[in-house]
């Protein structure tokens, strides 16, 4: 949205290049040590060592040089929860003079043997620094669980030939740890590539993995969820049970055994709407759908800790239906791995090592099912503060009365064939009714490509009417906020 405002000329380049940048917390929950990249470039008059001030006080920060050659600052933001009756809590960042005081990193980054290790005190991750010979090392060499156990490893498809591997730290860990692995492959004389950026924030129990893929037909890599520790119980979330059917946990994987590979077995699986097909236990994509074998969370656990994958940020995926994460099993029944194709496109996901109380579905004392993983996904895979700061216009001058609508868009509430269709009709009927800050925020949220995916990134609408019915709600909301001083930017997004 901020980029759209600039493109439409509603915020001038001079304004964005101003010395001050304000970070707001529009969420109805506090944030602590949230990594946020400031949208303004670091000025050429602020060389390394220049102090960055938060409300006038120097704070640690990272500098990252983006592909366009310009540097931006990462900061670690802590703010109280927003309320409906006041302006959103905020921090103003400005560049100071002189030298920044010494500070300790919030995430440690260190070279250990052949690995780059990033450690935030909760978990740690190891990335390969070098390769020996033509066999490419997998991007993730291991992850340290909350109890200190190192688990997992990864590998590229056997037979892929490595030409070069370059592991580049992008930050210094003062606010966030980020590193980029740049692979070059030899595909029978054709040069191929993959670039994988791994991010570890302070205080979190996951790493974010962002992939830019051009490794050629048949290429893939796989992370073992089971290596090095005892987690063998599956935990998953599936979007639905098929057209017209709700999600049914009894149809989800109950163990790590592969499924049928015969025609009769395939027919039985189809009739029963179970997820497992051959050596694929579950497939993961970050967009609601009706399929009974597509989900948004898979992990293995030992009753205490869960290690698993969360697909995230649909707007950052390209060729998504080629790049789904497949959870692979083996005949031994004691293995689960996260496999992602690497032919082309882009993918973003979280590799999470969580305590059971954050990860596992359970019944409370009154027999009601509680699902804490939804909260973790909402906070980190849907609405991290960095995304809200960079992608949204969070203010309506002079207005309060709302906090950011953290709609859990992996739920069936977004199903265009259900109550959403009625909501769309109501939204269009109320299009002439003046709206306020709440409608301004909600319209942006629903237009955002993470919420339902978009055609320009090659997301399927599933059925042709689905995307049309989905868009009726944000279109109706957008019509209600024509009084906003930057409405033209929202209208350009809608069009």
N, C-alpha and C positions, 0 to 999 in steps of 0.2 A: 504493500500500500504506500509506504514512504517513497519507494522508487517510482510508483505511479504518480505521486504528487509532484515529484521533480520533473518527470517526463511531460506532465501536463502544464508545467510552468507555474503551478500554484505555490510551490516553495522554491525560491530561487536558489541557484547554486551558491550564491553568496551567503544566503541564510544558513545553508547546511554546512558551510565552511566557517561559520562563526566560532568564536573561541569557546562558547559554552554549549554543552549538550546535557539535556535532562533525561534521566531514566526514571520512569514511573512504575509503580506496582499497582496495576488495576485489579489484581486478583483478590478474592475474598479469603485469602490465606497468606500468611507471612512467607517470605522467601529468605533463605540464609545462604550466603556464599554462592549465589547463582552467577554463573559465568555469562557475561554479556559483552558482545563486541560493539563498541561505539561506531556509529554509522559515519561520523565525520572522519576524514583522513587525518592522520597525525601531521601537523604542519611542518614544513621544512625547517621552520625556526625552532623545532623541538627535537633535537638530536637525542640519541640514547643517553639516559641519565637525567633527562629533564623531568622534574616532578609533575605528576598528575594530581590535581587536587579534587577531593570530593567534599562539597560544601566547605571549601577553603582549607581542608586538611589533606596532607599528602597520603596517598594510598599506593600499595603495590599494584603493578599492572604489567601486562605482557604486550609486546609488539609483534604483530604478524604481518608479513608482506604478502599481499594478495597477488593473484596472477596478473592483474593490471599494473603491477609495479608499485602501488601505493601501500603505505603502512596504515594499519588500524590498531587501536588499543583494545585489549580485553581487560575488563574489570570484574571484580568479585563483589556482588551486590547483596546487601542484606537490608530488607525493608519490612515494616509491619504490614498486616493485612489491610486492604482497602475497605472502606465502609460506604454505604449508599448516601450518607448525609454529609460527606466532606469530600474535598478534592483528594485525588489519589496521592499516597505517600510518594516522595520523590527525593532524588539526589541530583545535584548539579555538578557536572565535571568541567573543570577548566585546566588549562596548562599554566604552570607556575614558572618561576625563574630560579636560576641556580641549579643545584644538584639535588636529586632525590635522596632521601635518607635510606640507609641500609634496611633491608627487610628480608624476612624469611619466606620462601616459596610455600604456597598452600598445597601444591602437589609436587612431590619430588620426582625429578627426572635424572636418571643416572645410567651410564653404560656399565653393564655387568657381563663380562666375558663377551659373547657374541650377540648380546641382546641390549636393547634400550628398554629400561624398566621405568614405568610410571606408577607412582604409589601415592594415594590420597589418605592413607591410614585406615580406610575401610576395606578397600580391595587394592589390588595391583595388577598390572598387565605387562607382559613381555612381548616385545616386537623384535624380529630378526634384524641385525645390523649388516649381516653379510651372508653370502652364499659360498658353498664349497662345491665347485663344479657346476654342471648344467642342470642339476635338480633344484627347482625353485623351492625355498622354504615357505611354509604357509605364513600368512600375515600375522596370525596370533599364535605365539609360541606357548602361551599359558596364561592362566588367570588365577590370582590368589583369592581364595574364598575367605569369608569373614573369620573363619577359625584358624587361618594361617596356612591351610593346605593349598598347594599348587595343583591345579587341575587343568585338563584339556590340552589340546594341541591342534594344529591345523596342517593341511597339506593340499597342494594343487593336484589336479587329475594326473595320474601316472602317465608318463610319456611326454608331458609338456617340457620344452627345452628353454632354459633361462639364458638370456644373453647378458642381462645386467639387473642388479637390484640396488636401489639407492634409498636409504632411510633418512629422512630429513626432519629434525625437530623444528616445529613451526613456532613454538612459544618456549618460554623458560620455566613455566610452572608457577609463576608468581600469582596468577589468578586462575589459570587453567593449563592443563598439559595437552598438547596437540602435536602429532607427528604424522608424516605422510610417507607411505611406502610406494615407491615408483618402480614397477616391474616392466622389463622389456623381454619379450619372448621371441623365439625363432620358430615360426610355424611353417616348416618346409620351405624356407627361404623368404617367407613374408614376415615382416616385423610387426609384432602385436604388442599390446600394452595393457596395463591395469594400474590404476592409482587408487590407493586405499588410505583414507585419513582416519586416524583413531584419536578420540578425544576422551579425556578423563577429567571430570570436574571435581572440585572439593566436596567432600561429604556424601557423594553419591555411591551407589553400589552397582554401577554399570559403566561400560564404555560404549561410546557411540561410534559406529563403524559406517563411514560414508565411502561409497565405491563409484569410481568412474571406469567403465569397463569397455575394452576393445580387444579382448584376448582371442577372438575368433570362434568359429563354430565348434561346438563340443567342449569348450573349455569350462572348467568349474574349479571351485575350491571348497573345502569342507572342514568345519571345526568339530572336533570330538567333544561332546558334552560329558562323556562318562569316563574318560581317561584320568587315572590318578586319584580317584576317590570312589566312595561307595554309593553315590546316588544312582538308583536304578528304577525308582517309581516315577511314572509319567504324570505330568500335570499339564493340562492344555485348556484352551478356550477356543471354541468354534463359533463362527458368526450365526449359523442357523442350522436347520435340519433338512434343507431342501425347500423348494417352492411350496409355500403354504404350511410349512411345518416349523415348529420352534426348535431351538437347540436342545439336544437330549444328551446329557453327559454319559449315559450308559452306552452310547454309540462311539464314544471317544476311546483312544487307546487305553487299555487297562494294564498293559505290560509293554515290553519292548520287542515283542515277536513280530516278524514280518507277516504280511497278509497273503491272500490268495494270488496264485499265478496261473490258474487254470480258467477256462471259459466258465465252467460251472461256479467256480469260486467268485469270479467277477460278477456273475449274475446274482449270486446270493448277496454279495456286498452291495450291489445296486439296490436290490429289493429291500435290504435291511437298513440302508442309509448309514453305514458305518464308514469311518474315515480311512481306515488302513487299506492301502492298495499296493500289493507287492512289497517292495522294501521301503515304501514311503508311508510313514505313520500319519503325517499331517503336512499340509502346505500352508505357508504363512504369507499374507499380504496385508498392507495397512489401509484397507478400505472395506467397509461393510459390503456383504454380498449374501446371497441366498444359499451358497453351496454348503453341503454338509461335510466337506473335507477341507475347507479353507478357514484358517483361524488367525488369531492375533497374539497368541502366547503359547509357547511350548517349553517345558523344562523337565529335567529329571531332578529328583530330590531324595533325601535319605530321612525325611521327617524333621530335620533340623535346618537344612540349607537347600535351596533350589538354584540350579544353574540353567539358564535358558535364554531364549531369543524372543525379542519383541520387534516386529516390523514397524517402522515409524516414518512419518512425514511423507505422505503420498506425493506431495508436490515436488519432492526431490528425486523421485523415481523416474526413470525413462525406460520405455519398453517393459513396463512392470509385469505383464503376464508372461514374459520370457524370464523374468528375474525373481520370481517367487522363491522364497526360502523353503526348501524341502527337508523334512526331518527324516533321515535315513536310519534304517534298522539293519541288523545282520541276523543270520540264522541262529547264531549263538544266543540271541535273546538278551544280551547284556550290553548292547551298544546303542547309542543314539548320537547322530551327528547332524549338524546344520549345514546343508549343501546349497550353494548358490551358483547358478550359471554365470559365466563371465564373457559370453560372446560379445555383447554390446549393451549400451545403456548405462543406467545409474541405479543405485540402490542405497537405502539408509536403514539401519536397524540398531537395536541395542542388544548387547550381550550382558546379561544381568546375573549377578551372584547375590541372592537375597536370602535373609532369614525367613523361616517358615511363616512367621506372623505377617510378613509383607507379601507372600507369594502364593499361599495355598488356600484354596476354598475350604471353608469349614462352617459348622453349625454353632450358633451361640447357645447360651443356656436355655433359651426359649425355643430352640429348634429351628431358628431362622438362619438361612444361608447367608454368610458374609463372604465377600470377595475382595480382599484388600489389594490384589494386584491391579484392580481397576484404578485405585487411587494413585498407584505408582505410575501406571501408564498415562493417566491424565496429566500428572505433574511433569513428567519427563519426556514422554513421547507424543504429547499433544500440545501442551501449553507451557513450555519452559519460558522463562522471562526473556531470554535472548530472542526467541522467535517473536514474542509480542512487541519487543522494542524495535526490532528491525522491520517487521512486516505490517504493522498496524499503526493507524492514527488513533491515539487513545484519548484524545481530548475533544471536548466541545466547549469553547470558551463560555464561562459563566454558568455551566450546567453541572449538576451532580445527579444523584438519584439512581445510580446503577454501579455495579461492579462487572468485571468481564465475565461473559457467560461461558463457563467451562463445560460445554456440551460434550458428553461422552459419545463421540460419533462412531464408535465401533459397536454400539448397541443397536438393537432392532428398532429403536425409536426413530431411526433415520430411514427405515424401510419405506420407499416411495409408494408401495402398494398398500400400506397400512394407514394409521392415523395421520401420517405426514401429508397424505393427499388432502385430507380435510383441513389440515393446517394451511396448506397452500391455497385452498379456496378462500379461507378466512383472511389470509394475508393480502390477497388481491382485492377482496371486498373492502378492506380497511386501508387501501393504498392512499386515499386522500386524507386520512386522519393524521394530523401532525404528530410526529414522534420526537424522541429525545435521545439522550446519551445511550440508553439501553438499546434502542433500535439501531443506532449508529454502530455500536460495537458488535451487535449480533449479525447485522448484515455483512460486515467485513469478515466475521468468523465463518459464515456459511459460504461466502464467495471464495474463501481461501482455498487453494488447490489441495491442501492437506485433508480437507473435510470430506470430499467425495471424489477426488481425482479429476483430471481434466483431459480433454481430447488432445491438446497440444503435447502432452507427455505420453500419449498413446494409451490412456486408460479407456477401457471399454465401458459403455453405459450399462452393461449387462443386458437390459432390454431397452429399445429405443425410447420408450416413454419414461424410463426411470430418471434420467438426467433432467428432462423437461419438468417432470413433477417435482423433483428436488429443488430446482431453481425458482419455482413459484414463490417459495417462502422468502429467500433473500431479495428477490425482485420486489415483492410487496413491501418489505421492510425498507429497501432503498428508496422507494417512492415517498416514504413518510419522513425522510430526513433531508428534504430539499433545502431546508433553512440552514443547514450546516455550512459554514463559510468555505469548506473544502469539498462540497458535494460533487463538484464536477469530476474530481478524481475518482470518487466511488462510481459515478455514472459511467466513466470510461472503463472501469473494471467490469461493470455489469454488461456493457456492450461488447 
